[in-house]
Amino acid sequence: MTATNATKSVLEGMYAAEAGYVAAGGPGEASFAPLAEFFSPDVVLHQAEAMPYGGTWHGHQAWNGSSSR
């Protein structure tokens, strides 16, 4: 497998996990476990406030809805 194919495979897996997470209700509703493997435990995500899950999210726990953003 080439590096390009490996990268594409990882991104496709992450996007599929994200789609499932959002479809299941997202933060506070869905399990973050399928997405966790794609992100460092200390990840920081910045989303526009106008988005349904807008704000700044710190780490896996915030995405799980079990701690503050």
Secondary structure as GFF3:
##gff-version 3
##sequence-region A 1 69
A	DSSP	alpha_helix	3	23	.	.	.	ID=ss1
A	DSSP	alpha_helix	33	36	.	.	.	ID=ss2
A	DSSP	beta_strand	44	47	.	.	.	ID=ss3
A	DSSP	beta_strand	55	58	.	.	.	ID=ss4
A	DSSP	alpha_helix	59	63	.	.	.	ID=ss5
###
